[in-house]
Protein backbone atom coordinates (compact mmCIF):
# COMPACT_ATOMS: atom_id res chain seq x y z
CA UNK A 1 0.00 0.00 0.00
CA UNK A 2 1.31 3.45 -0.88
CA UNK A 3 0.82 6.68 0.98
CA UNK A 4 0.97 10.42 0.41
CA UNK A 5 3.02 12.86 2.47
CA UNK A 6 2.09 16.51 3.03
CA UNK A 7 3.79 19.25 4.97
CA UNK A 8 3.12 22.84 5.99
CA UNK A 9 6.49 24.35 6.83
CA UNK A 10 6.64 27.70 8.62
CA UNK A 11 9.20 29.66 10.56
CA UNK A 12 7.79 28.50 13.90
CA UNK A 13 6.47 25.00 13.30
CA UNK A 14 6.44 22.24 10.72
CA UNK A 15 3.28 20.16 10.32
CA UNK A 16 3.59 16.79 8.59
CA UNK A 17 0.90 14.30 7.67
CA UNK A 18 0.97 10.90 5.97
CA UNK A 19 -2.28 9.49 4.64
CA UNK A 20 -3.93 7.16 2.18
CA UNK A 21 -5.82 8.61 -0.80
CA UNK A 22 -9.03 10.32 0.27
CA UNK A 23 -8.97 13.00 2.95
CA UNK A 24 -12.22 11.70 4.40
CA UNK A 25 -10.07 9.12 6.18
CA UNK A 26 -8.02 9.95 9.24
CA UNK A 27 -4.29 10.35 8.51
CA UNK A 28 -1.99 7.53 9.52
CA UNK A 29 0.07 10.09 11.42
CA UNK A 30 0.00 13.87 11.82
CA UNK A 31 2.62 15.67 13.93
CA UNK A 32 3.97 19.14 14.62
CA UNK A 33 7.65 19.93 15.09
CA UNK A 34 9.37 23.16 16.21
CA UNK A 35 11.13 24.19 13.00
CA UNK A 36 14.04 26.01 14.63
CA UNK A 37 15.07 22.85 16.51
CA UNK A 38 16.16 21.19 13.26
CA UNK A 39 18.88 21.96 10.74
CA UNK A 40 16.76 21.14 7.69
CA UNK A 41 13.40 19.93 6.47
CA UNK A 42 14.99 16.60 5.53
CA UNK A 43 15.96 16.07 9.17
CA UNK A 44 12.35 16.51 10.31
CA UNK A 45 10.98 14.29 7.52
CA UNK A 46 13.42 11.52 8.51
CA UNK A 47 12.22 11.63 12.13
CA UNK A 48 8.59 11.68 11.03
CA UNK A 49 8.87 8.77 8.59
CA UNK A 50 10.66 6.62 11.15
CA UNK A 51 7.75 7.13 13.51
CA UNK A 52 5.13 6.61 10.78
CA UNK A 53 6.84 3.36 9.73
CA UNK A 54 5.35 3.40 6.22
CA UNK A 55 6.91 1.36 3.44
CA UNK A 56 6.26 3.53 0.37
CA UNK A 57 5.45 7.21 -0.17
CA UNK A 58 3.95 7.72 -3.63
CA UNK A 59 3.82 11.52 -3.65
CA UNK A 60 4.73 14.38 -1.37
CA UNK A 61 3.86 18.07 -1.32
CA UNK A 62 5.53 20.58 0.97
CA UNK A 63 4.09 24.05 1.49
CA UNK A 64 6.90 26.45 2.38
CA UNK A 65 6.94 29.96 3.84
CA UNK A 66 9.01 31.52 1.07
CA UNK A 67 9.26 31.82 -2.73
CA UNK A 68 9.64 28.63 -4.79
CA UNK A 69 11.84 28.62 -7.90
CA UNK A 70 12.65 25.66 -10.15
CA UNK A 71 11.85 23.01 -7.55
CA UNK A 72 13.89 24.78 -4.90
CA UNK A 73 12.91 27.13 -2.10
CA UNK A 74 14.61 29.26 0.51
CA UNK A 75 12.52 29.93 3.57
CA UNK A 76 12.17 33.58 4.52
CA UNK A 77 12.35 33.15 8.30
CA UNK A 78 14.53 30.04 8.56
CA UNK A 79 18.09 29.34 7.29
CA UNK A 80 16.82 26.41 5.23
CA UNK A 81 17.09 25.68 1.54
CA UNK A 82 14.78 22.95 0.30
CA UNK A 83 15.37 20.95 -2.91
CA UNK A 84 12.50 18.79 -4.20
CA UNK A 85 14.80 16.53 -6.23
CA UNK A 86 17.04 15.89 -3.22
CA UNK A 87 14.05 14.99 -1.05
CA UNK A 88 12.69 12.66 -3.76
CA UNK A 89 16.01 10.83 -4.09
CA UNK A 90 16.84 10.77 -0.38
CA UNK A 91 13.48 9.37 0.72
CA UNK A 92 12.76 7.40 -2.48
CA UNK A 93 9.55 9.30 -3.22
CA UNK A 94 8.51 9.17 -6.87
CA UNK A 95 6.98 12.65 -7.02
CA UNK A 96 7.82 15.58 -4.73
CA UNK A 97 6.54 19.11 -5.26
CA UNK A 98 7.12 22.38 -3.42
CA UNK A 99 4.53 25.13 -3.22
CA UNK A 100 4.31 28.45 -1.39
CA UNK A 101 2.60 28.20 1.99
CA UNK A 102 -0.18 30.58 1.01
CA UNK A 103 -0.70 28.74 -2.24
CA UNK A 104 -1.47 25.79 0.02
CA UNK A 105 -3.86 27.94 2.08
CA UNK A 106 -5.59 28.97 -1.14
CA UNK A 107 -5.94 25.33 -2.20
CA UNK A 108 -7.29 24.41 1.23
CA UNK A 109 -10.00 27.08 1.22
CA UNK A 110 -12.13 25.05 -1.21
CA UNK A 111 -12.34 22.18 1.29
CA UNK A 112 -13.43 24.27 4.29
CA UNK A 113 -16.90 24.17 5.79
CA UNK A 114 -18.93 26.87 7.52
CA UNK A 115 -17.58 25.75 10.91
CA UNK A 116 -14.05 26.59 9.70
CA UNK A 117 -14.89 30.26 9.09
CA UNK A 118 -15.76 33.21 11.31
CA UNK A 119 -17.50 36.02 9.43
CA UNK A 120 -16.26 39.57 9.98
CA UNK A 121 -18.32 41.13 7.20
CA UNK A 122 -20.99 39.34 5.19
CA UNK A 123 -20.66 41.42 2.05
CA UNK A 124 -22.11 40.39 -1.29
CA UNK A 125 -20.50 37.17 -2.53
CA UNK A 126 -20.01 36.88 -6.28
CA UNK A 127 -20.00 33.32 -7.61
CA UNK A 128 -16.62 32.54 -9.20
CA UNK A 129 -15.35 35.96 -8.13
CA UNK A 130 -11.71 36.58 -7.27
CA UNK A 131 -10.68 35.48 -3.80
CA UNK A 132 -7.71 36.42 -1.67
CA UNK A 133 -6.11 34.67 1.28
CA UNK A 134 -3.94 36.68 3.63
CA UNK A 135 -2.54 35.90 7.03
CA UNK A 136 0.03 36.66 9.68
CA UNK A 137 2.07 34.10 11.58
CA UNK A 138 5.85 34.08 11.82
CA UNK A 139 5.62 35.99 8.53
CA UNK A 140 2.84 37.55 6.44
CA UNK A 141 1.42 35.66 3.46
CA UNK A 142 -0.79 36.66 0.53
CA UNK A 143 -2.24 34.74 -2.42
CA UNK A 144 -4.90 35.42 -5.06
CA UNK A 145 -7.40 32.91 -6.46
CA UNK A 146 -8.99 33.29 -9.90
CA UNK A 147 -11.68 31.10 -11.43
CA UNK A 148 -10.89 28.77 -14.33
CA UNK A 149 -12.85 26.02 -16.04
CA UNK A 150 -11.18 23.57 -13.66
CA UNK A 151 -11.99 25.54 -10.51
CA UNK A 152 -9.92 28.13 -8.68
CA UNK A 153 -6.29 28.64 -9.66
CA UNK A 154 -4.05 29.94 -6.88
CA UNK A 155 -1.46 32.66 -7.51
CA UNK A 156 1.12 32.93 -4.70
CA UNK A 157 2.87 36.22 -3.99
CA UNK A 158 5.24 37.94 -1.59
CA UNK A 159 2.74 40.71 -0.89
CA UNK A 160 3.62 40.75 2.79
CA UNK A 161 6.87 42.49 1.90
CA UNK A 162 5.34 45.63 0.37
CA UNK A 163 6.21 48.93 2.07
CA UNK A 164 4.47 49.71 5.34
CA UNK A 165 2.27 52.79 4.97
CA UNK A 166 1.53 54.50 8.32
CA UNK A 167 -1.86 56.19 8.68
CA UNK A 168 -1.44 58.30 11.82
CA UNK A 169 1.22 60.07 13.87
CA UNK A 170 1.89 57.11 16.15
CA UNK A 171 2.35 54.78 13.19
CA UNK A 172 4.75 57.29 11.59
CA UNK A 173 6.81 57.15 14.77
CA UNK A 174 6.71 53.35 14.65
CA UNK A 175 7.95 53.43 11.04
CA UNK A 176 10.88 55.69 11.96
CA UNK A 177 11.74 53.44 14.91
CA UNK A 178 11.82 50.34 12.69
CA UNK A 179 13.72 52.11 9.90
CA UNK A 180 16.58 52.54 12.36
CA UNK A 181 16.52 48.78 12.88
CA UNK A 182 15.84 47.43 9.39
CA UNK A 183 16.15 50.20 6.79
CA UNK A 184 13.30 48.96 4.61
CA UNK A 185 10.14 48.34 6.64
CA UNK A 186 7.60 45.99 5.11
CA UNK A 187 4.20 45.13 6.53
CA UNK A 188 5.64 41.77 7.59
CA UNK A 189 7.93 43.61 10.02
CA UNK A 190 4.77 44.65 11.89
CA UNK A 191 1.95 42.26 10.95
CA UNK A 192 3.50 39.04 12.24
CA UNK A 193 4.46 37.44 15.53
CA UNK A 194 7.86 39.19 15.56
CA UNK A 195 6.04 42.35 14.44
CA UNK A 196 3.81 42.35 17.52
CA UNK A 197 6.97 42.17 19.63
CA UNK A 198 8.46 45.07 17.62
CA UNK A 199 5.36 47.19 18.33
CA UNK A 200 5.70 46.43 22.04
CA UNK A 201 9.41 47.36 21.98
CA UNK A 202 8.60 50.63 20.23
CA UNK A 203 5.99 51.56 22.83
CA UNK A 204 8.37 50.64 25.65
CA UNK A 205 11.41 52.44 24.21
CA UNK A 206 9.40 55.54 23.26
CA UNK A 207 7.96 55.57 26.81
CA UNK A 208 4.34 55.15 25.78
CA UNK A 209 4.09 52.51 28.46
CA UNK A 210 6.06 50.50 30.98
CA UNK A 211 5.70 46.70 31.12
CA UNK A 212 5.27 44.83 34.37
CA UNK A 213 7.97 42.53 35.70
CA UNK A 214 5.61 39.63 35.11
CA UNK A 215 5.20 40.47 31.42
CA UNK A 216 8.94 40.91 30.90
CA UNK A 217 9.56 37.55 32.57
CA UNK A 218 6.91 35.79 30.48
CA UNK A 219 8.37 37.24 27.28
CA UNK A 220 11.89 36.12 28.17
CA UNK A 221 10.86 32.61 29.19
CA UNK A 222 8.68 31.67 26.21
CA UNK A 223 7.00 32.95 23.05
CA UNK A 224 7.23 36.74 23.42
CA UNK A 225 4.32 37.47 21.06
CA UNK A 226 2.10 34.93 22.83
CA UNK A 227 3.03 36.51 26.17
CA UNK A 228 2.02 39.97 24.94
CA UNK A 229 -1.28 38.59 23.66
CA UNK A 230 -1.95 36.79 26.95
CA UNK A 231 -1.22 39.87 29.04
CA UNK A 232 -3.46 41.94 26.77
CA UNK A 233 -6.42 39.57 26.72
CA UNK A 234 -6.22 38.05 30.21
CA UNK A 235 -4.30 40.49 32.40
CA UNK A 236 -5.46 43.68 30.63
CA UNK A 237 -1.98 45.17 30.95
CA UNK A 238 -1.98 48.58 29.25
CA UNK A 239 1.16 48.32 27.11
CA UNK A 240 0.13 44.87 25.93
CA UNK A 241 -3.38 46.11 25.12
CA UNK A 242 -1.98 49.05 23.17
CA UNK A 243 0.44 46.78 21.30
CA UNK A 244 -2.36 44.46 20.24
CA UNK A 245 -4.64 47.33 19.23
CA UNK A 246 -1.97 48.88 17.00
CA UNK A 247 -1.30 45.43 15.56
CA UNK A 248 -4.96 44.81 14.67
CA UNK A 249 -5.35 48.31 13.18
CA UNK A 250 -2.35 47.89 10.89
CA UNK A 251 -3.42 44.33 10.04
CA UNK A 252 -6.84 45.59 8.95
CA UNK A 253 -5.30 48.39 6.90
CA UNK A 254 -3.02 45.92 5.13
CA UNK A 255 -5.89 43.55 4.27
CA UNK A 256 -7.82 46.55 2.94
CA UNK A 257 -4.86 47.55 0.76
CA UNK A 258 -4.62 44.04 -0.69
CA UNK A 259 -8.38 43.99 -1.26
CA UNK A 260 -8.16 47.20 -3.31
CA UNK A 261 -5.67 45.56 -5.68
CA UNK A 262 -7.99 42.69 -6.59
CA UNK A 263 -11.55 43.61 -5.51
CA UNK A 264 -12.07 40.00 -4.33
CA UNK A 265 -15.82 39.68 -4.61
CA UNK A 266 -15.48 35.93 -4.12
CA UNK A 267 -14.24 36.49 -0.57
CA UNK A 268 -11.34 37.54 1.63
CA UNK A 269 -10.00 34.82 3.92
CA UNK A 270 -7.80 35.88 6.83
CA UNK A 271 -5.72 32.82 7.76
CA UNK A 272 -2.29 32.42 9.35
CA UNK A 273 -1.46 31.42 12.90
CA UNK A 274 -2.56 34.62 14.64
CA UNK A 275 -6.01 35.76 13.47
CA UNK A 276 -8.04 32.92 14.99
CA UNK A 277 -6.24 33.36 18.32
CA UNK A 278 -7.13 37.05 18.55
CA UNK A 279 -10.52 36.86 16.83
CA UNK A 280 -12.23 38.65 19.73
CA UNK A 281 -9.83 41.61 19.44
CA UNK A 282 -10.18 41.67 15.65
CA UNK A 283 -13.97 41.81 15.95
CA UNK A 284 -13.90 44.70 18.43
CA UNK A 285 -13.58 47.29 15.68
CA UNK A 286 -10.02 48.45 15.03
CA UNK A 287 -9.39 45.86 12.32
CA UNK A 288 -12.59 46.52 10.38
CA UNK A 289 -12.38 50.29 10.81
CA UNK A 290 -8.88 50.28 9.31
CA UNK A 291 -9.90 47.81 6.59
CA UNK A 292 -12.68 50.17 5.48
CA UNK A 293 -10.72 53.42 5.91
CA UNK A 294 -9.94 53.84 2.20
CA UNK A 295 -11.54 57.19 1.46
CA UNK A 296 -13.81 57.12 -1.57
CA UNK A 297 -13.64 53.32 -1.77
CA UNK A 298 -14.98 52.59 1.71
CA UNK A 299 -18.33 51.63 0.19
CA UNK A 300 -16.74 49.18 -2.24
CA UNK A 301 -14.79 47.45 0.52
CA UNK A 302 -17.94 47.20 2.63
CA UNK A 303 -19.41 44.94 -0.08
CA UNK A 304 -16.61 42.36 0.10
CA UNK A 305 -17.16 39.13 2.09
CA UNK A 306 -14.52 38.92 4.84
CA UNK A 307 -13.87 35.95 7.14
CA UNK A 308 -11.30 34.57 9.57
CA UNK A 309 -10.18 30.99 8.86
CA UNK A 310 -10.39 29.16 12.19
CA UNK A 311 -9.05 25.83 10.87
CA UNK A 312 -5.38 25.94 11.89
CA UNK A 313 -4.50 23.16 9.43
CA UNK A 314 -5.84 24.76 6.25
CA UNK A 315 -2.33 24.93 4.75
CA UNK A 316 -1.69 21.27 5.51
CA UNK A 317 -5.08 20.47 3.98
CA UNK A 318 -4.12 22.32 0.80
CA UNK A 319 -0.76 20.52 0.59
CA UNK A 320 -2.56 17.20 1.07
CA UNK A 321 -4.98 17.98 -1.75
CA UNK A 322 -2.04 18.87 -4.01
CA UNK A 323 -0.22 15.62 -3.12
CA UNK A 324 -3.30 13.63 -4.17
CA UNK A 325 -3.64 15.64 -7.37
CA UNK A 326 -0.06 14.74 -8.28
CA UNK A 327 -0.96 11.08 -7.90
CA UNK A 328 -3.97 11.51 -10.16
CA UNK A 329 -1.87 13.13 -12.89
CA UNK A 330 0.89 10.51 -12.88
Secondary structure as the mmCIF struct_conf table of DSSP 4:
data_model
#
loop_
_struct_conf.conf_type_id
_struct_conf.id
_struct_conf.beg_label_comp_id
_struct_conf.beg_label_asym_id
_struct_conf.beg_label_seq_id
_struct_conf.end_label_comp_id
_struct_conf.end_label_asym_id
_struct_conf.end_label_seq_id
STRN STRN1 UNK A 3 UNK A 9
BEND BEND1 UNK A 11 UNK A 12
STRN STRN2 UNK A 13 UNK A 19
BEND BEND2 UNK A 21 UNK A 21
TURN_TY1_P TURN_TY1_P1 UNK A 23 UNK A 24
BEND BEND3 UNK A 25 UNK A 25
HELX_LH_PP_P HELX_LH_PP_P1 UNK A 26 UNK A 27
BEND BEND4 UNK A 28 UNK A 28
STRN STRN3 UNK A 29 UNK A 34
HELX_RH_3T_P HELX_RH_3T_P1 UNK A 35 UNK A 37
BEND BEND5 UNK A 38 UNK A 39
HELX_RH_AL_P HELX_RH_AL_P1 UNK A 41 UNK A 52
TURN_TY1_P TURN_TY1_P2 UNK A 53 UNK A 53
BEND BEND6 UNK A 55 UNK A 55
STRN STRN4 UNK A 57 UNK A 64
BEND BEND7 UNK A 65 UNK A 66
STRN STRN5 UNK A 68 UNK A 69
TURN_TY1_P TURN_TY1_P3 UNK A 70 UNK A 71
STRN STRN6 UNK A 72 UNK A 74
BEND BEND8 UNK A 76 UNK A 79
STRN STRN7 UNK A 81 UNK A 83
HELX_RH_AL_P HELX_RH_AL_P2 UNK A 84 UNK A 91
TURN_TY1_P TURN_TY1_P4 UNK A 92 UNK A 92
BEND BEND9 UNK A 94 UNK A 94
STRN STRN8 UNK A 95 UNK A 100
HELX_RH_AL_P HELX_RH_AL_P3 UNK A 101 UNK A 109
TURN_TY1_P TURN_TY1_P5 UNK A 110 UNK A 111
HELX_RH_3T_P HELX_RH_3T_P2 UNK A 114 UNK A 116
STRN STRN9 UNK A 117 UNK A 121
HELX_LH_PP_P HELX_LH_PP_P2 UNK A 125 UNK A 126
TURN_TY1_P TURN_TY1_P6 UNK A 127 UNK A 128
STRN STRN10 UNK A 131 UNK A 136
BEND BEND10 UNK A 137 UNK A 139
STRN STRN11 UNK A 140 UNK A 148
TURN_TY1_P TURN_TY1_P7 UNK A 149 UNK A 150
STRN STRN12 UNK A 151 UNK A 156
HELX_RH_3T_P HELX_RH_3T_P3 UNK A 159 UNK A 161
BEND BEND11 UNK A 162 UNK A 162
STRN STRN13 UNK A 163 UNK A 163
HELX_LH_PP_P HELX_LH_PP_P3 UNK A 164 UNK A 164
BEND BEND12 UNK A 168 UNK A 168
HELX_RH_AL_P HELX_RH_AL_P4 UNK A 169 UNK A 182
BEND BEND13 UNK A 183 UNK A 184
STRN STRN14 UNK A 186 UNK A 186
HELX_RH_3T_P HELX_RH_3T_P4 UNK A 187 UNK A 189
TURN_TY1_P TURN_TY1_P8 UNK A 190 UNK A 190
BEND BEND14 UNK A 191 UNK A 192
HELX_RH_AL_P HELX_RH_AL_P5 UNK A 193 UNK A 205
TURN_TY1_P TURN_TY1_P9 UNK A 206 UNK A 207
BEND BEND15 UNK A 208 UNK A 208
HELX_RH_AL_P HELX_RH_AL_P6 UNK A 213 UNK A 221
BEND BEND16 UNK A 222 UNK A 222
HELX_RH_AL_P HELX_RH_AL_P7 UNK A 224 UNK A 233
TURN_TY1_P TURN_TY1_P10 UNK A 234 UNK A 234
BEND BEND17 UNK A 235 UNK A 235
HELX_RH_AL_P HELX_RH_AL_P8 UNK A 238 UNK A 262
TURN_TY1_P TURN_TY1_P11 UNK A 265 UNK A 266
STRN STRN15 UNK A 267 UNK A 271
TURN_TY1_P TURN_TY1_P12 UNK A 272 UNK A 274
HELX_RH_3T_P HELX_RH_3T_P5 UNK A 275 UNK A 278
HELX_RH_AL_P HELX_RH_AL_P9 UNK A 279 UNK A 283
TURN_TY1_P TURN_TY1_P13 UNK A 284 UNK A 284
BEND BEND18 UNK A 285 UNK A 285
HELX_RH_AL_P HELX_RH_AL_P10 UNK A 286 UNK A 292
HELX_RH_3T_P HELX_RH_3T_P6 UNK A 295 UNK A 297
HELX_RH_AL_P HELX_RH_AL_P11 UNK A 298 UNK A 302
TURN_TY1_P TURN_TY1_P14 UNK A 303 UNK A 303
BEND BEND19 UNK A 304 UNK A 304
STRN STRN16 UNK A 306 UNK A 309
TURN_TY1_P TURN_TY1_P15 UNK A 312 UNK A 313
HELX_RH_AL_P HELX_RH_AL_P12 UNK A 314 UNK A 329
#
